[in-house]
Amino acid sequence: ALAPFSSEAYLEDLDKAFKLSDSGNAEILAQWFQMAVKDNYEKAYPAMEKFLLSVGRRKFLVPIYTVMLKNEKTK
């Protein structure tokens, strides 16, 4: 059986295959980090912190912070 979408192993495989945490595309990073927070994929957190500290556009920041506030571990 396939692992559920929310599994850490699945997100790790996606990250390795597509280098999502290292993407230079802010649109991709914004979506990826939301997925990482929802599923507690902590290996993406260092890249997410760097992104949040370097990007000033609300369209990228607000959705990530909104997801972070809904997650007890990132609140």
Predicted model as a PDB file, atoms N, CA, C, CB and O in Angstrom, pLDDT in the B-factor column:
MODEL        1                                                                  
ATOM      1  N   ALA A   1       0.844  -1.190   0.000  1.00 59.00           N  
ATOM      2  CA  ALA A   1       0.000   0.000   0.000  1.00 59.00           C  
ATOM      3  C   ALA A   1       0.885   1.248   0.000  1.00 59.00           C  
ATOM      4  CB  ALA A   1      -0.958   0.001   1.228  1.00 59.00           C  
ATOM      5  O   ALA A   1       1.981   1.254   0.561  1.00 59.00           O  
ATOM      6  N   LEU A   2       0.392   2.275  -0.628  1.00 58.00           N  
ATOM      7  CA  LEU A   2       1.121   3.539  -0.656  1.00 58.00           C  
ATOM      8  C   LEU A   2       1.024   4.239   0.691  1.00 58.00           C  
ATOM      9  CB  LEU A   2       0.582   4.450  -1.769  1.00 58.00           C  
ATOM     10  O   LEU A   2       0.019   4.129   1.394  1.00 58.00           O  
ATOM     11  N   ALA A   3       2.073   4.949   1.034  1.00 52.00           N  
ATOM     12  CA  ALA A   3       2.055   5.723   2.278  1.00 52.00           C  
ATOM     13  C   ALA A   3       1.066   6.871   2.126  1.00 52.00           C  
ATOM     14  CB  ALA A   3       3.480   6.261   2.633  1.00 52.00           C  
ATOM     15  O   ALA A   3       0.898   7.391   1.023  1.00 52.00           O  
ATOM     16  N   PRO A   4       0.412   7.275   3.200  1.00 55.00           N  
ATOM     17  CA  PRO A   4      -0.526   8.391   3.105  1.00 55.00           C  
ATOM     18  C   PRO A   4       0.199   9.681   2.726  1.00 55.00           C  
ATOM     19  CB  PRO A   4      -1.275   8.575   4.432  1.00 55.00           C  
ATOM     20  O   PRO A   4       1.385   9.845   3.013  1.00 55.00           O  
ATOM     21  N   PHE A   5      -0.518  10.580   2.088  1.00 54.00           N  
ATOM     22  CA  PHE A   5       0.051  11.843   1.611  1.00 54.00           C  
ATOM     23  C   PHE A   5       0.736  12.619   2.720  1.00 54.00           C  
ATOM     24  CB  PHE A   5      -1.028  12.698   0.987  1.00 54.00           C  
ATOM     25  O   PHE A   5       1.749  13.274   2.477  1.00 54.00           O  
ATOM     26  N   SER A   6       0.215  12.562   3.905  1.00 54.00           N  
ATOM     27  CA  SER A   6       0.747  13.379   4.991  1.00 54.00           C  
ATOM     28  C   SER A   6       1.979  12.779   5.664  1.00 54.00           C  
ATOM     29  CB  SER A   6      -0.317  13.597   6.016  1.00 54.00           C  
ATOM     30  O   SER A   6       2.498  13.354   6.622  1.00 54.00           O  
ATOM     31  N   SER A   7       2.438  11.668   5.192  1.00 74.00           N  
ATOM     32  CA  SER A   7       3.576  11.043   5.862  1.00 74.00           C  
ATOM     33  C   SER A   7       4.870  11.814   5.613  1.00 74.00           C  
ATOM     34  CB  SER A   7       3.732   9.602   5.394  1.00 74.00           C  
ATOM     35  O   SER A   7       5.075  12.389   4.544  1.00 74.00           O  
ATOM     36  N   GLU A   8       5.722  11.812   6.607  1.00 83.00           N  
ATOM     37  CA  GLU A   8       7.020  12.487   6.498  1.00 83.00           C  
ATOM     38  C   GLU A   8       7.855  11.882   5.383  1.00 83.00           C  
ATOM     39  CB  GLU A   8       7.783  12.406   7.825  1.00 83.00           C  
ATOM     40  O   GLU A   8       8.551  12.604   4.669  1.00 83.00           O  
ATOM     41  N   ALA A   9       7.793  10.580   5.227  1.00 86.00           N  
ATOM     42  CA  ALA A   9       8.587   9.912   4.186  1.00 86.00           C  
ATOM     43  C   ALA A   9       8.176  10.381   2.796  1.00 86.00           C  
ATOM     44  CB  ALA A   9       8.434   8.387   4.289  1.00 86.00           C  
ATOM     45  O   ALA A   9       9.029  10.573   1.929  1.00 86.00           O  
ATOM     46  N   TYR A  10       6.883  10.565   2.579  1.00 89.00           N  
ATOM     47  CA  TYR A  10       6.400  11.015   1.280  1.00 89.00           C  
ATOM     48  C   TYR A  10       6.903  12.425   0.985  1.00 89.00           C  
ATOM     49  CB  TYR A  10       4.864  10.972   1.230  1.00 89.00           C  
ATOM     50  O   TYR A  10       7.373  12.701  -0.118  1.00 89.00           O  
ATOM     51  N   LEU A  11       6.802  13.323   1.979  1.00 92.00           N  
ATOM     52  CA  LEU A  11       7.277  14.685   1.783  1.00 92.00           C  
ATOM     53  C   LEU A  11       8.789  14.721   1.591  1.00 92.00           C  
ATOM     54  CB  LEU A  11       6.877  15.559   2.965  1.00 92.00           C  
ATOM     55  O   LEU A  11       9.304  15.518   0.807  1.00 92.00           O  
ATOM     56  N   GLU A  12       9.485  13.864   2.302  1.00 94.00           N  
ATOM     57  CA  GLU A  12      10.935  13.798   2.136  1.00 94.00           C  
ATOM     58  C   GLU A  12      11.290  13.331   0.722  1.00 94.00           C  
ATOM     59  CB  GLU A  12      11.557  12.853   3.187  1.00 94.00           C  
ATOM     60  O   GLU A  12      12.218  13.857   0.108  1.00 94.00           O  
ATOM     61  N   ASP A  13      10.556  12.347   0.211  1.00 93.00           N  
ATOM     62  CA  ASP A  13      10.788  11.881  -1.153  1.00 93.00           C  
ATOM     63  C   ASP A  13      10.519  12.994  -2.166  1.00 93.00           C  
ATOM     64  CB  ASP A  13       9.905  10.664  -1.458  1.00 93.00           C  
ATOM     65  O   ASP A  13      11.288  13.178  -3.110  1.00 93.00           O  
ATOM     66  N   LEU A  14       9.441  13.726  -1.971  1.00 94.00           N  
ATOM     67  CA  LEU A  14       9.127  14.852  -2.858  1.00 94.00           C  
ATOM     68  C   LEU A  14      10.232  15.902  -2.822  1.00 94.00           C  
ATOM     69  CB  LEU A  14       7.785  15.489  -2.465  1.00 94.00           C  
ATOM     70  O   LEU A  14      10.661  16.410  -3.859  1.00 94.00           O  
ATOM     71  N   ASP A  15      10.680  16.214  -1.620  1.00 97.00           N  
ATOM     72  CA  ASP A  15      11.714  17.235  -1.447  1.00 97.00           C  
ATOM     73  C   ASP A  15      13.016  16.809  -2.126  1.00 97.00           C  
ATOM     74  CB  ASP A  15      11.959  17.505   0.049  1.00 97.00           C  
ATOM     75  O   ASP A  15      13.670  17.612  -2.791  1.00 97.00           O  
ATOM     76  N   LYS A  16      13.380  15.548  -1.951  1.00 96.00           N  
ATOM     77  CA  LYS A  16      14.607  15.048  -2.582  1.00 96.00           C  
ATOM     78  C   LYS A  16      14.490  15.018  -4.103  1.00 96.00           C  
ATOM     79  CB  LYS A  16      14.935  13.650  -2.063  1.00 96.00           C  
ATOM     80  O   LYS A  16      15.423  15.397  -4.810  1.00 96.00           O  
ATOM     81  N   ALA A  17      13.350  14.570  -4.597  1.00 97.00           N  
ATOM     82  CA  ALA A  17      13.169  14.423  -6.041  1.00 97.00           C  
ATOM     83  C   ALA A  17      13.119  15.770  -6.756  1.00 97.00           C  
ATOM     84  CB  ALA A  17      11.900  13.644  -6.327  1.00 97.00           C  
ATOM     85  O   ALA A  17      13.675  15.921  -7.844  1.00 97.00           O  
ATOM     86  N   PHE A  18      12.452  16.742  -6.146  1.00 96.00           N  
ATOM     87  CA  PHE A  18      12.233  18.019  -6.818  1.00 96.00           C  
ATOM     88  C   PHE A  18      12.975  19.193  -6.183  1.00 96.00           C  
ATOM     89  CB  PHE A  18      10.776  18.319  -6.841  1.00 96.00           C  
ATOM     90  O   PHE A  18      12.864  20.328  -6.646  1.00 96.00           O  
ATOM     91  N   LYS A  19      13.736  18.912  -5.113  1.00 97.00           N  
ATOM     92  CA  LYS A  19      14.507  19.940  -4.410  1.00 97.00           C  
ATOM     93  C   LYS A  19      13.629  21.146  -4.057  1.00 97.00           C  
ATOM     94  CB  LYS A  19      15.702  20.390  -5.268  1.00 97.00           C  
ATOM     95  O   LYS A  19      13.998  22.298  -4.288  1.00 97.00           O  
ATOM     96  N   LEU A  20      12.457  20.843  -3.491  1.00 96.00           N  
ATOM     97  CA  LEU A  20      11.467  21.879  -3.199  1.00 96.00           C  
ATOM     98  C   LEU A  20      11.956  22.897  -2.184  1.00 96.00           C  
ATOM     99  CB  LEU A  20      10.200  21.249  -2.700  1.00 96.00           C  
ATOM    100  O   LEU A  20      11.724  24.094  -2.354  1.00 96.00           O  
ATOM    101  N   SER A  21      12.622  22.451  -1.141  1.00 97.00           N  
ATOM    102  CA  SER A  21      13.099  23.385  -0.106  1.00 97.00           C  
ATOM    103  C   SER A  21      14.187  24.311  -0.632  1.00 97.00           C  
ATOM    104  CB  SER A  21      13.626  22.612   1.101  1.00 97.00           C  
ATOM    105  O   SER A  21      14.445  25.364  -0.048  1.00 97.00           O  
ATOM    106  N   ASP A  22      14.824  23.923  -1.730  1.00 96.00           N  
ATOM    107  CA  ASP A  22      15.898  24.729  -2.316  1.00 96.00           C  
ATOM    108  C   ASP A  22      15.459  25.485  -3.566  1.00 96.00           C  
ATOM    109  CB  ASP A  22      17.074  23.847  -2.654  1.00 96.00           C  
ATOM    110  O   ASP A  22      16.287  26.078  -4.257  1.00 96.00           O  
ATOM    111  N   SER A  23      14.177  25.467  -3.852  1.00 96.00           N  
ATOM    112  CA  SER A  23      13.679  26.126  -5.059  1.00 96.00           C  
ATOM    113  C   SER A  23      13.965  27.625  -5.007  1.00 96.00           C  
ATOM    114  CB  SER A  23      12.168  25.876  -5.227  1.00 96.00           C  
ATOM    115  O   SER A  23      13.968  28.225  -3.932  1.00 96.00           O  
ATOM    116  N   GLY A  24      14.199  28.213  -6.148  1.00 95.00           N  
ATOM    117  CA  GLY A  24      14.383  29.648  -6.237  1.00 95.00           C  
ATOM    118  C   GLY A  24      13.091  30.363  -6.585  1.00 95.00           C  
ATOM    119  O   GLY A  24      13.067  31.585  -6.732  1.00 95.00           O  
ATOM    120  N   ASN A  25      12.018  29.598  -6.716  1.00 96.00           N  
ATOM    121  CA  ASN A  25      10.727  30.140  -7.094  1.00 96.00           C  
ATOM    122  C   ASN A  25       9.875  30.368  -5.845  1.00 96.00           C  
ATOM    123  CB  ASN A  25      10.009  29.196  -8.082  1.00 96.00           C  
ATOM    124  O   ASN A  25       9.524  29.414  -5.150  1.00 96.00           O  
ATOM    125  N   ALA A  26       9.543  31.622  -5.561  1.00 96.00           N  
ATOM    126  CA  ALA A  26       8.793  31.957  -4.347  1.00 96.00           C  
ATOM    127  C   ALA A  26       7.395  31.348  -4.351  1.00 96.00           C  
ATOM    128  CB  ALA A  26       8.692  33.469  -4.196  1.00 96.00           C  
ATOM    129  O   ALA A  26       6.878  30.992  -3.292  1.00 96.00           O  
ATOM    130  N   GLU A  27       6.781  31.222  -5.512  1.00 96.00           N  
ATOM    131  CA  GLU A  27       5.441  30.611  -5.595  1.00 96.00           C  
ATOM    132  C   GLU A  27       5.500  29.156  -5.142  1.00 96.00           C  
ATOM    133  CB  GLU A  27       4.879  30.700  -7.045  1.00 96.00           C  
ATOM    134  O   GLU A  27       4.652  28.701  -4.374  1.00 96.00           O  
ATOM    135  N   ILE A  28       6.505  28.432  -5.623  1.00 96.00           N  
ATOM    136  CA  ILE A  28       6.674  27.024  -5.237  1.00 96.00           C  
ATOM    137  C   ILE A  28       6.991  26.922  -3.751  1.00 96.00           C  
ATOM    138  CB  ILE A  28       7.796  26.354  -6.071  1.00 96.00           C  
ATOM    139  O   ILE A  28       6.404  26.100  -3.047  1.00 96.00           O  
ATOM    140  N   LEU A  29       7.908  27.744  -3.270  1.00 97.00           N  
ATOM    141  CA  LEU A  29       8.287  27.703  -1.857  1.00 97.00           C  
ATOM    142  C   LEU A  29       7.099  27.993  -0.949  1.00 97.00           C  
ATOM    143  CB  LEU A  29       9.406  28.701  -1.581  1.00 97.00           C  
ATOM    144  O   LEU A  29       6.917  27.315   0.063  1.00 97.00           O  
ATOM    145  N   ALA A  30       6.299  28.975  -1.291  1.00 97.00           N  
ATOM    146  CA  ALA A  30       5.153  29.333  -0.453  1.00 97.00           C  
ATOM    147  C   ALA A  30       4.196  28.148  -0.309  1.00 97.00           C  
ATOM    148  CB  ALA A  30       4.410  30.547  -1.047  1.00 97.00           C  
ATOM    149  O   ALA A  30       3.715  27.873   0.791  1.00 97.00           O  
ATOM    150  N   GLN A  31       3.922  27.453  -1.398  1.00 96.00           N  
ATOM    151  CA  GLN A  31       3.043  26.285  -1.337  1.00 96.00           C  
ATOM    152  C   GLN A  31       3.710  25.128  -0.591  1.00 96.00           C  
ATOM    153  CB  GLN A  31       2.650  25.843  -2.753  1.00 96.00           C  
ATOM    154  O   GLN A  31       3.078  24.458   0.225  1.00 96.00           O  
ATOM    155  N   TRP A  32       4.968  24.906  -0.876  1.00 97.00           N  
ATOM    156  CA  TRP A  32       5.706  23.812  -0.241  1.00 97.00           C  
ATOM    157  C   TRP A  32       5.757  23.989   1.271  1.00 97.00           C  
ATOM    158  CB  TRP A  32       7.127  23.727  -0.806  1.00 97.00           C  
ATOM    159  O   TRP A  32       5.527  23.038   2.018  1.00 97.00           O  
ATOM    160  N   PHE A  33       6.053  25.193   1.717  1.00 97.00           N  
ATOM    161  CA  PHE A  33       6.168  25.413   3.157  1.00 97.00           C  
ATOM    162  C   PHE A  33       4.820  25.261   3.855  1.00 97.00           C  
ATOM    163  CB  PHE A  33       6.744  26.798   3.434  1.00 97.00           C  
ATOM    164  O   PHE A  33       4.775  24.836   5.009  1.00 97.00           O  
ATOM    165  N   GLN A  34       3.746  25.592   3.193  1.00 96.00           N  
ATOM    166  CA  GLN A  34       2.426  25.356   3.782  1.00 96.00           C  
ATOM    167  C   GLN A  34       2.192  23.858   3.969  1.00 96.00           C  
ATOM    168  CB  GLN A  34       1.314  25.968   2.895  1.00 96.00           C  
ATOM    169  O   GLN A  34       1.690  23.426   5.006  1.00 96.00           O  
ATOM    170  N   MET A  35       2.560  23.072   2.958  1.00 95.00           N  
ATOM    171  CA  MET A  35       2.439  21.614   3.072  1.00 95.00           C  
ATOM    172  C   MET A  35       3.332  21.085   4.189  1.00 95.00           C  
ATOM    173  CB  MET A  35       2.802  20.933   1.736  1.00 95.00           C  
ATOM    174  O   MET A  35       2.924  20.221   4.966  1.00 95.00           O  
ATOM    175  N   ALA A  36       4.545  21.607   4.263  1.00 96.00           N  
ATOM    176  CA  ALA A  36       5.500  21.149   5.281  1.00 96.00           C  
ATOM    177  C   ALA A  36       4.961  21.401   6.688  1.00 96.00           C  
ATOM    178  CB  ALA A  36       6.859  21.856   5.102  1.00 96.00           C  
ATOM    179  O   ALA A  36       5.066  20.538   7.560  1.00 96.00           O  
ATOM    180  N   VAL A  37       4.393  22.566   6.904  1.00 96.00           N  
ATOM    181  CA  VAL A  37       3.858  22.893   8.229  1.00 96.00           C  
ATOM    182  C   VAL A  37       2.644  22.030   8.544  1.00 96.00           C  
ATOM    183  CB  VAL A  37       3.484  24.384   8.311  1.00 96.00           C  
ATOM    184  O   VAL A  37       2.529  21.502   9.650  1.00 96.00           O  
ATOM    185  N   LYS A  38       1.746  21.883   7.592  1.00 93.00           N  
ATOM    186  CA  LYS A  38       0.536  21.071   7.825  1.00 93.00           C  
ATOM    187  C   LYS A  38       0.896  19.651   8.240  1.00 93.00           C  
ATOM    188  CB  LYS A  38      -0.342  21.036   6.562  1.00 93.00           C  
ATOM    189  O   LYS A  38       0.234  19.056   9.091  1.00 93.00           O  
ATOM    190  N   ASP A  39       1.950  19.112   7.634  1.00 91.00           N  
ATOM    191  CA  ASP A  39       2.323  17.722   7.895  1.00 91.00           C  
ATOM    192  C   ASP A  39       3.549  17.573   8.793  1.00 91.00           C  
ATOM    193  CB  ASP A  39       2.578  17.021   6.598  1.00 91.00           C  
ATOM    194  O   ASP A  39       4.131  16.492   8.892  1.00 91.00           O  
ATOM    195  N   ASN A  40       3.933  18.669   9.445  1.00 93.00           N  
ATOM    196  CA  ASN A  40       5.053  18.652  10.392  1.00 93.00           C  
ATOM    197  C   ASN A  40       6.345  18.115   9.778  1.00 93.00           C  
ATOM    198  CB  ASN A  40       4.687  17.818  11.599  1.00 93.00           C  
ATOM    199  O   ASN A  40       7.070  17.353  10.419  1.00 93.00           O  
ATOM    200  N   TYR A  41       6.630  18.508   8.546  1.00 95.00           N  
ATOM    201  CA  TYR A  41       7.872  18.100   7.885  1.00 95.00           C  
ATOM    202  C   TYR A  41       8.969  19.083   8.305  1.00 95.00           C  
ATOM    203  CB  TYR A  41       7.706  18.063   6.310  1.00 95.00           C  
ATOM    204  O   TYR A  41       9.242  20.064   7.613  1.00 95.00           O  
ATOM    205  N   GLU A  42       9.580  18.801   9.434  1.00 95.00           N  
ATOM    206  CA  GLU A  42      10.516  19.729  10.068  1.00 95.00           C  
ATOM    207  C   GLU A  42      11.819  19.924   9.303  1.00 95.00           C  
ATOM    208  CB  GLU A  42      10.828  19.252  11.440  1.00 95.00           C  
ATOM    209  O   GLU A  42      12.524  20.905   9.540  1.00 95.00           O  
ATOM    210  N   LYS A  43      12.151  19.024   8.403  1.00 96.00           N  
ATOM    211  CA  LYS A  43      13.385  19.187   7.627  1.00 96.00           C  
ATOM    212  C   LYS A  43      13.311  20.403   6.708  1.00 96.00           C  
ATOM    213  CB  LYS A  43      13.664  17.929   6.802  1.00 96.00           C  
ATOM    214  O   LYS A  43      14.344  20.911   6.273  1.00 96.00           O  
ATOM    215  N   ALA A  44      12.102  20.874   6.409  1.00 97.00           N  
ATOM    216  CA  ALA A  44      11.932  22.059   5.560  1.00 97.00           C  
ATOM    217  C   ALA A  44      11.965  23.346   6.371  1.00 97.00           C  
ATOM    218  CB  ALA A  44      10.620  21.972   4.791  1.00 97.00           C  
ATOM    219  O   ALA A  44      12.026  24.431   5.791  1.00 97.00           O  
ATOM    220  N   TYR A  45      11.928  23.255   7.690  1.00 97.00           N  
ATOM    221  CA  TYR A  45      11.820  24.452   8.532  1.00 97.00           C  
ATOM    222  C   TYR A  45      13.005  25.411   8.419  1.00 97.00           C  
ATOM    223  CB  TYR A  45      11.667  24.038   9.959  1.00 97.00           C  
ATOM    224  O   TYR A  45      12.782  26.622   8.401  1.00 97.00           O  
ATOM    225  N   PRO A  46      14.250  24.939   8.342  1.00 97.00           N  
ATOM    226  CA  PRO A  46      15.358  25.898   8.181  1.00 97.00           C  
ATOM    227  C   PRO A  46      15.231  26.728   6.899  1.00 97.00           C  
ATOM    228  CB  PRO A  46      16.695  25.155   8.176  1.00 97.00           C  
ATOM    229  O   PRO A  46      15.467  27.936   6.913  1.00 97.00           O  
ATOM    230  N   ALA A  47      14.864  26.084   5.805  1.00 97.00           N  
ATOM    231  CA  ALA A  47      14.679  26.811   4.546  1.00 97.00           C  
ATOM    232  C   ALA A  47      13.478  27.751   4.652  1.00 97.00           C  
ATOM    233  CB  ALA A  47      14.488  25.823   3.366  1.00 97.00           C  
ATOM    234  O   ALA A  47      13.494  28.851   4.099  1.00 97.00           O  
ATOM    235  N   MET A  48      12.444  27.315   5.362  1.00 97.00           N  
ATOM    236  CA  MET A  48      11.262  28.149   5.539  1.00 97.00           C  
ATOM    237  C   MET A  48      11.610  29.389   6.368  1.00 97.00           C  
ATOM    238  CB  MET A  48      10.128  27.347   6.214  1.00 97.00           C  
ATOM    239  O   MET A  48      11.159  30.490   6.052  1.00 97.00           O  
ATOM    240  N   GLU A  49      12.393  29.219   7.406  1.00 96.00           N  
ATOM    241  CA  GLU A  49      12.796  30.364   8.229  1.00 96.00           C  
ATOM    242  C   GLU A  49      13.568  31.380   7.384  1.00 96.00           C  
ATOM    243  CB  GLU A  49      13.659  29.896   9.429  1.00 96.00           C  
ATOM    244  O   GLU A  49      13.323  32.583   7.469  1.00 96.00           O  
ATOM    245  N   LYS A  50      14.485  30.891   6.583  1.00 97.00           N  
ATOM    246  CA  LYS A  50      15.257  31.772   5.701  1.00 97.00           C  
ATOM    247  C   LYS A  50      14.325  32.512   4.731  1.00 97.00           C  
ATOM    248  CB  LYS A  50      16.317  30.958   4.914  1.00 97.00           C  
ATOM    249  O   LYS A  50      14.481  33.712   4.508  1.00 97.00           O  
ATOM    250  N   PHE A  51      13.373  31.799   4.169  1.00 97.00           N  
ATOM    251  CA  PHE A  51      12.398  32.387   3.252  1.00 97.00           C  
ATOM    252  C   PHE A  51      11.575  33.470   3.946  1.00 97.00           C  
ATOM    253  CB  PHE A  51      11.473  31.301   2.689  1.00 97.00           C  
ATOM    254  O   PHE A  51      11.404  34.567   3.415  1.00 97.00           O  
ATOM    255  N   LEU A  52      11.069  33.150   5.135  1.00 96.00           N  
ATOM    256  CA  LEU A  52      10.222  34.102   5.857  1.00 96.00           C  
ATOM    257  C   LEU A  52      10.989  35.365   6.250  1.00 96.00           C  
ATOM    258  CB  LEU A  52       9.640  33.443   7.103  1.00 96.00           C  
ATOM    259  O   LEU A  52      10.411  36.450   6.308  1.00 96.00           O  
ATOM    260  N   LEU A  53      12.274  35.226   6.515  1.00 95.00           N  
ATOM    261  CA  LEU A  53      13.084  36.381   6.894  1.00 95.00           C  
ATOM    262  C   LEU A  53      13.552  37.201   5.696  1.00 95.00           C  
ATOM    263  CB  LEU A  53      14.279  35.925   7.685  1.00 95.00           C  
ATOM    264  O   LEU A  53      13.957  38.353   5.856  1.00 95.00           O  
ATOM    265  N   SER A  54      13.503  36.626   4.508  1.00 95.00           N  
ATOM    266  CA  SER A  54      14.030  37.345   3.340  1.00 95.00           C  
ATOM    267  C   SER A  54      12.957  37.863   2.385  1.00 95.00           C  
ATOM    268  CB  SER A  54      14.956  36.450   2.586  1.00 95.00           C  
ATOM    269  O   SER A  54      13.223  38.756   1.581  1.00 95.00           O  
ATOM    270  N   VAL A  55      11.758  37.313   2.468  1.00 93.00           N  
ATOM    271  CA  VAL A  55      10.686  37.721   1.556  1.00 93.00           C  
ATOM    272  C   VAL A  55       9.751  38.687   2.288  1.00 93.00           C  
ATOM    273  CB  VAL A  55       9.896  36.478   1.023  1.00 93.00           C  
ATOM    274  O   VAL A  55       9.379  38.454   3.438  1.00 93.00           O  
ATOM    275  N   GLY A  56       9.386  39.750   1.617  1.00 89.00           N  
ATOM    276  CA  GLY A  56       8.516  40.739   2.258  1.00 89.00           C  
ATOM    277  C   GLY A  56       7.121  40.814   1.674  1.00 89.00           C  
ATOM    278  O   GLY A  56       6.328  41.665   2.076  1.00 89.00           O  
ATOM    279  N   ARG A  57       6.808  39.941   0.735  1.00 93.00           N  
ATOM    280  CA  ARG A  57       5.501  40.015   0.076  1.00 93.00           C  
ATOM    281  C   ARG A  57       4.443  39.295   0.885  1.00 93.00           C  
ATOM    282  CB  ARG A  57       5.573  39.424  -1.331  1.00 93.00           C  
ATOM    283  O   ARG A  57       4.567  38.111   1.198  1.00 93.00           O  
ATOM    284  N   ARG A  58       3.397  40.039   1.217  1.00 94.00           N  
ATOM    285  CA  ARG A  58       2.289  39.484   1.997  1.00 94.00           C  
ATOM    286  C   ARG A  58       1.658  38.262   1.341  1.00 94.00           C  
ATOM    287  CB  ARG A  58       1.234  40.540   2.211  1.00 94.00           C  
ATOM    288  O   ARG A  58       1.235  37.332   2.028  1.00 94.00           O  
ATOM    289  N   LYS A  59       1.596  38.265   0.014  1.00 96.00           N  
ATOM    290  CA  LYS A  59       0.936  37.150  -0.677  1.00 96.00           C  
ATOM    291  C   LYS A  59       1.628  35.819  -0.402  1.00 96.00           C  
ATOM    292  CB  LYS A  59       0.900  37.411  -2.179  1.00 96.00           C  
ATOM    293  O   LYS A  59       1.007  34.763  -0.515  1.00 96.00           O  
ATOM    294  N   PHE A  60       2.909  35.863  -0.043  1.00 96.00           N  
ATOM    295  CA  PHE A  60       3.633  34.641   0.307  1.00 96.00           C  
ATOM    296  C   PHE A  60       3.636  34.395   1.812  1.00 96.00           C  
ATOM    297  CB  PHE A  60       5.065  34.714  -0.205  1.00 96.00           C  
ATOM    298  O   PHE A  60       3.553  33.250   2.258  1.00 96.00           O  
ATOM    299  N   LEU A  61       3.729  35.449   2.580  1.00 96.00           N  
ATOM    300  CA  LEU A  61       3.881  35.315   4.027  1.00 96.00           C  
ATOM    301  C   LEU A  61       2.589  34.959   4.752  1.00 96.00           C  
ATOM    302  CB  LEU A  61       4.424  36.585   4.591  1.00 96.00           C  
ATOM    303  O   LEU A  61       2.582  34.066   5.599  1.00 96.00           O  
ATOM    304  N   VAL A  62       1.512  35.637   4.434  1.00 96.00           N  
ATOM    305  CA  VAL A  62       0.260  35.439   5.168  1.00 96.00           C  
ATOM    306  C   VAL A  62      -0.216  33.988   5.122  1.00 96.00           C  
ATOM    307  CB  VAL A  62      -0.819  36.347   4.606  1.00 96.00           C  
ATOM    308  O   VAL A  62      -0.573  33.447   6.168  1.00 96.00           O  
ATOM    309  N   PRO A  63      -0.239  33.332   3.958  1.00 97.00           N  
ATOM    310  CA  PRO A  63      -0.688  31.928   3.967  1.00 97.00           C  
ATOM    311  C   PRO A  63       0.193  31.002   4.813  1.00 97.00           C  
ATOM    312  CB  PRO A  63      -0.732  31.404   2.552  1.00 97.00           C  
ATOM    313  O   PRO A  63      -0.316  30.095   5.471  1.00 97.00           O  
ATOM    314  N   ILE A  64       1.496  31.226   4.797  1.00 97.00           N  
ATOM    315  CA  ILE A  64       2.386  30.384   5.607  1.00 97.00           C  
ATOM    316  C   ILE A  64       2.152  30.619   7.090  1.00 97.00           C  
ATOM    317  CB  ILE A  64       3.857  30.658   5.259  1.00 97.00           C  
ATOM    318  O   ILE A  64       2.017  29.667   7.859  1.00 97.00           O  
ATOM    319  N   TYR A  65       2.104  31.886   7.494  1.00 96.00           N  
ATOM    320  CA  TYR A  65       1.866  32.185   8.908  1.00 96.00           C  
ATOM    321  C   TYR A  65       0.491  31.705   9.357  1.00 96.00           C  
ATOM    322  CB  TYR A  65       2.001  33.684   9.163  1.00 96.00           C  
ATOM    323  O   TYR A  65       0.332  31.282  10.502  1.00 96.00           O  
ATOM    324  N   THR A  66      -0.495  31.765   8.482  1.00 97.00           N  
ATOM    325  CA  THR A  66      -1.840  31.282   8.822  1.00 97.00           C  
ATOM    326  C   THR A  66      -1.803  29.790   9.131  1.00 97.00           C  
ATOM    327  CB  THR A  66      -2.833  31.566   7.668  1.00 97.00           C  
ATOM    328  O   THR A  66      -2.400  29.344  10.110  1.00 97.00           O  
ATOM    329  N   VAL A  67      -1.109  29.021   8.306  1.00 97.00           N  
ATOM    330  CA  VAL A  67      -0.982  27.579   8.538  1.00 97.00           C  
ATOM    331  C   VAL A  67      -0.180  27.327   9.816  1.00 97.00           C  
ATOM    332  CB  VAL A  67      -0.304  26.882   7.324  1.00 97.00           C  
ATOM    333  O   VAL A  67      -0.496  26.419  10.585  1.00 97.00           O  
ATOM    334  N   MET A  68       0.849  28.128  10.035  1.00 97.00           N  
ATOM    335  CA  MET A  68       1.666  27.953  11.240  1.00 97.00           C  
ATOM    336  C   MET A  68       0.842  28.174  12.506  1.00 97.00           C  
ATOM    337  CB  MET A  68       2.860  28.916  11.219  1.00 97.00           C  
ATOM    338  O   MET A  68       1.032  27.473  13.499  1.00 97.00           O  
ATOM    339  N   LEU A  69      -0.063  29.135  12.475  1.00 97.00           N  
ATOM    340  CA  LEU A  69      -0.885  29.418  13.646  1.00 97.00           C  
ATOM    341  C   LEU A  69      -1.896  28.313  13.937  1.00 97.00           C  
ATOM    342  CB  LEU A  69      -1.608  30.727  13.459  1.00 97.00           C  
ATOM    343  O   LEU A  69      -2.348  28.168  15.073  1.00 97.00           O  
ATOM    344  N   LYS A  70      -2.249  27.540  12.924  1.00 96.00           N  
ATOM    345  CA  LYS A  70      -3.196  26.437  13.100  1.00 96.00           C  
ATOM    346  C   LYS A  70      -2.522  25.169  13.591  1.00 96.00           C  
ATOM    347  CB  LYS A  70      -3.912  26.157  11.802  1.00 96.00           C  
ATOM    348  O   LYS A  70      -3.207  24.224  13.984  1.00 96.00           O  
ATOM    349  N   ASN A  71      -1.204  25.126  13.577  1.00 94.00           N  
ATOM    350  CA  ASN A  71      -0.447  23.946  13.983  1.00 94.00           C  
ATOM    351  C   ASN A  71       0.164  24.198  15.364  1.00 94.00           C  
ATOM    352  CB  ASN A  71       0.661  23.604  12.936  1.00 94.00           C  
ATOM    353  O   ASN A  71       0.916  25.154  15.549  1.00 94.00           O  
ATOM    354  N   GLU A  72      -0.153  23.362  16.302  1.00 94.00           N  
ATOM    355  CA  GLU A  72       0.341  23.539  17.680  1.00 94.00           C  
ATOM    356  C   GLU A  72       1.882  23.567  17.756  1.00 94.00           C  
ATOM    357  CB  GLU A  72      -0.198  22.408  18.574  1.00 94.00           C  
ATOM    358  O   GLU A  72       2.442  24.276  18.592  1.00 94.00           O  
ATOM    359  N   LYS A  73       2.558  22.812  16.901  1.00 92.00           N  
ATOM    360  CA  LYS A  73       4.014  22.762  16.941  1.00 92.00           C  
ATOM    361  C   LYS A  73       4.671  24.027  16.404  1.00 92.00           C  
ATOM    362  CB  LYS A  73       4.500  21.579  16.162  1.00 92.00           C  
ATOM    363  O   LYS A  73       5.793  24.348  16.796  1.00 92.00           O  
ATOM    364  N   THR A  74       3.996  24.750  15.516  1.00 92.00           N  
ATOM    365  CA  THR A  74       4.587  25.946  14.921  1.00 92.00           C  
ATOM    366  C   THR A  74       3.939  27.234  15.389  1.00 92.00           C  
ATOM    367  CB  THR A  74       4.501  25.866  13.434  1.00 92.00           C  
ATOM    368  O   THR A  74       4.361  28.327  15.011  1.00 92.00           O  
ATOM    369  N   LYS A  75       2.933  27.105  16.196  1.00 90.00           N  
ATOM    370  CA  LYS A  75       2.217  28.272  16.708  1.00 90.00           C  
ATOM    371  C   LYS A  75       3.154  29.166  17.457  1.00 90.00           C  
ATOM    372  CB  LYS A  75       1.061  27.860  17.604  1.00 90.00           C  
ATOM    373  O   LYS A  75       2.740  30.206  17.968  1.00 90.00           O  
TER     374      LYS A  75                                                      
ENDMDL                                                                          
END                                                                             
